[in-house]
Amino acid sequence: MSPVKTAPAALTAGDSALRTQYLAEVLELLYPAPCDTTGGPGEPITEYLVVPDARRPRLLVPNTSRRVAAAAVRRYAEPQSRSARLKRDAVVAALRTGASGVLLRDRIKVTGPAAESIDGHLRQALGRELSVSIHIGPARANRKPVLQLISPEGETFGFGKLGTGPLTQRLVKAETSALTALGAVGLTKLSVPTVLHAGQWRGLQVLIQSALPVWLPRAPLTQRRLIAAMLDVAGCCGYHSGTLVGSAYWAELRGRLAALGDRPEGVALTSAAELLATHAGQHTLRYGAWHGDWAPWNMANLADALLVWDWERFATGVPVGFDAVHHELQRRIQTTGDAADAVETTVRRAGELLAPFGVADDVRELTALLYLIDLAARYLADRQAEAGARLGVLGTWLLPVLIRRVEEL
């Protein structure tokens, strides 16, 4: 089995260009005609400050008031580096003091009938006054408009996601179902958002969820606390045990792989999966639930709570320990920048990663490799490479390591 590259082999569009293009698409969705995002004649709906500027849009900040604008920047995400935090804090200070005109020169004025805009729809659906801040994320197949909802007093009370196409609509529906289910199972080791509103608007799938207080001071996250939270999720819908090939999980995974059979990388991935199943033999696996994308940027640890969000990939009946392997891989990719080495190191650490989850010693590496197959199938099915995602080209990092490790079992 030889690794194959996922087309396109190189990404040609820069992140800034893709964000600028996406900004125009989002505005058209949220403010459809007869709304006008060029500030033409008509009643004013809202005005946005573009952070940092129109050439590199990251965030649209409502210019409603100094308090609201500062809250939009302060609370939309936690910067991952000291320099990023300093830049963020400088923008917040400028907004609070009214000096933002020096830093934020680009503005978008929206006019027209407010009832036809996303602002008007959410005010009616939630029964309260609000301002909308819009996050412009990097290129990914599952990218969708993400909204921060802010009260006139500057309180961030909700976050919204809008499913715009088949994939993102399915993910928004899945997260709505996941949050509804998680609200009823009595999790004790972590906090998750609650559903404030769900439905459709102009063909878009809408989910509004409560805002977790991610802006509060963070506390160091211990491995014990992280594992306890992952175990809380793993067992929230019960456990069961059985072989791989006799499981509903294997039947579902094979179905996903079969849908990729017209692509060379899908064929290679399916061959690796079948070989792994042969190695699994009659070994017993334990199955439970997983978050599906438990990465460092999807959680925040406070002194008295572990906050976890982005539940659109939540699933039950998967091999226990997937969350631990996923978190380790994403953490390593984030900190080292070498994705292939991150995969290799994560598989090597499968023993210590999965021991706390009660995974038997003889199936720990198998579980880690099975997770990689699951992740690769997700990337291929979502067509992440074609969407311009940074890690979408699996042949440059994930597939070579996965195929080699499976063959060496």
N, C-alpha and C positions, 0 to 999 in steps of 0.2 A: 504494500500500500504506500503510495507516495503522496505527500501533501500537495494540494492544489490551491491556487490563489482564487480569491473571490473577486470577480470584476466589479468595479473598475480597479485596476492595480494601483492607481494613484488618484488622489483627490485633487481636482484641478481648481475648484472654487475656494477662495479664502473664507475664513470664518466671518469676517466683517461683511463681505459681499453677500453671503448667505443670510446673515442676520438682517441686513438692509432689505433684501428681497422679502424675507419673512415678515418684517415689520409692515410692509405694504399689504401683504396678504391678510395679516391679523386685523389691521384697521378696516379693511374692506368687509371682513366677517363681522366685526363688532359694531361697525357703523355703516350698515348697508344703505344704499339709496332709498329714500331721498336725503339721508344724512350726507354731509359734505366734510371730508377730512382735510380740505385745503383752506378752511376758514372763509368760505364764500358767504353770500347773503343768507340770512336765516337766524333763528334764535340760537344763542350759544348753548351747547350741550356741556362741553368741557374743554379744558386746555391742558396739554401735557408738556412737561419739560422732558427732553430726551437725554438720558444719562448713558454714557458720558457725552455723546453727540450723535448726530444723524448718520455719520459714516460708520460708527461702531455702536449701534444701539444695544443696550443691555436692559434698560428699564425705562418705562414711561411713567412719569410721576405726575399725579394730578396737581395742577397749580391752583387748587381750591383755597388753601390757606397755608401759612407757614407751618402750622402744626401738622396738618394733614400731609404736606409734602415731605417734611422731615421724617414723619412716621413711615411713609412709604419707602424711603431709602434705608432707614434704620432697621426696619423689620422684615424686609423681603428675603434676605438670606444672610448667613453668617460667613464673612470672608474667611478663606482658608489660610491666608498668610498675614504677617504683620504689616507688610506694605499695603496690601489690599484693605486691611482694616483702617489704616491711616487715611487712605484715599476716601474710603466710605465716610469716616468721621469728619473729614474736611467738607465733603458735600453736605452732610447733615448740618454742620455748623453754619455753612453758608445759607442753607434754606431757613434755618431758625432765625438768623439775623437779618434776612432779607437781602443778603449779598449774592444770591444765587445767579444774578444776571451776569456776573463776571465769569463764573465757571460753566453755567449751562445756558448757552446762547440759542440752541435749537429748540423750537417749540412747534407743537401741532395743535391747531385750533379746529374743533369739531363743532359744526353748526347743523341745524335742522330740527325735526320733531323728536324730542327726547324719548317719546314713547316707542319710537322705532329703534332705539339704541339699546346696547346691553345694559347701560346704566339704568334706563327706564324699566327694562324687564326685571332686573334684580331688585330695584326698589319696590316694585309691585309684588314680586314673589316673596320677598323677605319682610315686607311691611315696615321698612325703615329707611331713613336717609343714609346715603353712603357715597363715597367716592371710590373709583376704581383705579388701581395701579396695575400695569401690565408688564410681565416679565418676558423678555425676548431671549429665549434660550439658544444654545448651539444646535447645529444641524443634527437631527436624529430622525429615524423613521417614526418614532413614537412621540415626536415633539408636538406639543399642543399649546394653545393659549392658556397661560396660568395667570390668574387674577388675584390681587390682594384687595380685600374689601376693608375700607377704613371709615369709621364714623366721623361726624363733624368735629368730635372732641379729640380726634387723633388716635382712636383705639382701633387696632387691627383686630377685627372680630371674625374674619373668615377668609378662606382661600377657595378659589374656584378653578375648575378645569373644564375645558370645552373640547369634546370629541368632534373632530371636523371631517374625518374620513373613516373608512371601514375599520382600520386598525385602531385609531385613537378612540373612536366611538365604542369599540368593544372594550378597550382598556378602561374608559371612564365608567361604563356600565359595570365592569368587573370590580372596580374599586368601590363603587356604590354598594354593591352586594357584599363585598368584603367588610366594609366598615359597619354595615348593618348587622352582619353576622357577629363580628368581633364585639360589638356593643352588647351582645347578649350572652357571651361566654364567660364573663367575669375574670378578665385578665388582671393580675395583681402585681406583676413585675414591670409593667410598662404602661404608658398612656398613649392612646390613639385618638385621632379626631372623631367627631360625631358628624352625622349627616344633617345639615341645616336645610338643604333643598336639593332635589334631583328631578330632572325632567328634560324636556326638549324645548328648544327655541330656534326657530328658523332653520330647522334641519340639523342643528347642532345638539349633541348630547351634553347636558349641563350637570355638574356636580358642585355643590357648594358645601364645604366642610368647615367645622369650627377651627379656629386658629389655635394651635398649640403655642405656648409662650416661649418660642425658640429664642427670643431676644433677651431672656433673663440670663444672669451670669451662669457660665458653665462650670461644671466640676469635673475633675479627672474621672475617667471611666475605668473602673477596674474590670479585669477579665471575668471575675466572679459575677459581677452584676450583669455584664453582657450575656454570659452563658445562661444565667438564671432567666433573663428575659427571653432568650431564644428558646429555652426549654418550655417556658410559659406558652409561647406561641405553638411550639411543636405539639404539645399535648392538649391544646385548647378544644380540639374536636375529637379527641381520643386517639389511641394507637391501635395498630394491628401488625401482625408479622406474617412473613411468607417469603417464598422464593421470588427472584426477579421475574423470570419468564412467566410465572403464574399470576402476576399481579396486574391489577387494573392500570397501575402506573406504566408498566411496560407496554401494555396494549395501546395506551394513549400516546406514549412517546413514539412507538413504531408508526402510528398513524401520522404523526407530525413529520417523521422522517420520510415516509412514503410520498408526502406532498412535495418533497424536495428532490425527488428522483430525476427530474429533468435537468438538474444542474450538476456539474462535475463535483463541486464541493459537497452537495447533498449525497451523492453516491459514495464518496469517500467517507463521509460521516456515518452513513448507514452501515457500511462495511465495518467500521470501527465499533459501532454499537452492537452489531451481531457477534463480532469476535469477543467483545466484553461480556455479552450474555452467555457465551459458551464458557468463558472462564468462571462466571458466577455460579454455574452449575446448580447444585442444590443448597448453596449457602443461604442462610436466612437473613433477610433484611427486616428492619422495623420501619414502619411507615407512619407519618404524622403530617402536620401542617407546616408550611413555611411562608415567610413574608414574600419571598421571591426576588427582592432587590435590596437586601439589608446591607447597605453601604454606609460608610462614615458620613456622607452628606445627606442621608435620609434619617438622621437621628440627632438628638442633642441630649446630653446628660446634665441634669441639674442636681443640686444637692439632695433633693427629695423625690426626684422623678426622672425616669428615662423616657424621653419623647421619641416616638417613631412614626414616620409618615410615609406617603407614597406606597399604598397597599394595592396598586393595580395588578400586581403579579401574584397576589396571595393565592395559594392553592392547598388542597388537602390531599392526603394519600401519596405523599412523596417520601423518598428515603430520608429518615431523620439525619440531621447534620448538614443538609444542603445550605442552610443559612450561614453556618459557621464557615464553610468553605468559600461561599460567595463573598462574605465580608472580608475574609483574609485576602482573596484575590483582588478585590477592588481597592482595598487599603494599600496593597503593594503596588498596584498599577499607579495609584495616585501619588505615592511617595517616591517611587523609583523612576517612573517613566518608561521602564523597560518591560513591556507587556509580556513578551515571551519568557523572560526570566521570572516574572511574577507567577506565571502559570507553572513553570518548573518547580519553583520554590514552594508554592502552595501544595502541589501534589506530594512533594517530599515531606511536608509537614502534616499530611493527612492523619497520621497516627495520633499526634498530640492534639490536633484540632478536634478530632471526633471522639476521643476517649471520654470526655465529660458528658457526651450524649448517649452513652451506653452502646455505642456501635462496636460490635465484636472486632477484635484485632484482625481477623482474617478477611474482613470485608471493608476495611477503612480506605485503602487505596482504591478499591473498586468503587466505593461510594463517591470518592472525589472525582474519579474519571467519569462516572455516570453523570455527575453534576456538570462537568465540562461538556459532555454531549448534549445535555439539556440546554445549556446556555448557548452553545453553537447553533442548535436547532432554532432557538429563539431569534438569534441574530440573523440567520438566513431567512427564516420565515418572514421576519419584519423587513427584510431587504435594507438593512442598516447601511451597507456599503453604498448602495445606489442613492440613499438619502444623504450621503456625505458624512456619515458618522466617523469620528476619528478612529475608532476601533472596529469599524465595519469590515475591513479587509482581513478576514480570519486566517487566510493563508500566510500572513506575515507574522502571526503570533500564536494563535490558539491551536489551529489544526496540526501544525508540525509536531508540537509537543504532545498533544493528545494522541495522535496516531502512533508515535514512537512509544509512548508509555504503555498503550494498550498492547502493542506487539511484543513488548518486553515482559508482560505479565507471565 
